[in-house]
Each structure stands twice: as structure tokens, then as C-alpha cells.
């Protein structure tokens, strides 16, 4: 599977770039949700 991923990236750099952007966006959304959860917990527990 790892070889297939590398092959796909080499075959279509634009698709690999989109995949990286999508992964970064997902990561940013998860971090934002985590921070929002922490803020809610902090406010409720005050």
C-alpha cells in the first residue's frame, strides 16, 4: 500500500498536493475542535 501511495504521488503531483492540502485542512479542523472543547470545559468549570 505504501508503494502504491508513492507511485500515485509520482504519477500525479497535483493530486498529491491536493491530498496534502486536504490532510492539513483536516488536521487544522481537528485542532480547532479540540481547542473549542477545551475552552468550553474551562468556561463551564469556572
N, C-alpha and C positions, 0 to 999 in steps of 0.2 A: 504494500500500500504506500509506503514511503517513497519507493521508486516511482510509482505512478504519479504521486503528487509532484515530485521533482520534474518528471517528464512533462507533465501538464504545464508547469510554470515555464519550462524552456520552450514549449511549443507555442504558447500564447502569453507573452509578458503582460499584455493589457488585462487579461483575465486574472493573472496572478496579482497584479496591482489592485484590481477591484476586490479580490479576496482579502488582501491585506487591509484595505480600507474598511471593508465590512467587519473584519475581526477587530480592528481598532475602534470602530464605532460601537460594536457590541461591548467591548471592554469598557469604554467610556460610559456607556449607559449603565452597566453593572456597577461601576464605581459611584456614579451619581445616585443610583438607587440605594447603595449601601450608606452613603453619606446622609441621604434623606432619612433613612431608617434611624441612623444614629442621632440625628437632630430631633426626630420625633420622640425617641426614647429619652433623650436628655430633657426636652421640654416637659414631657409627661411626668418624669421622675423628680422635677424641681419642687 
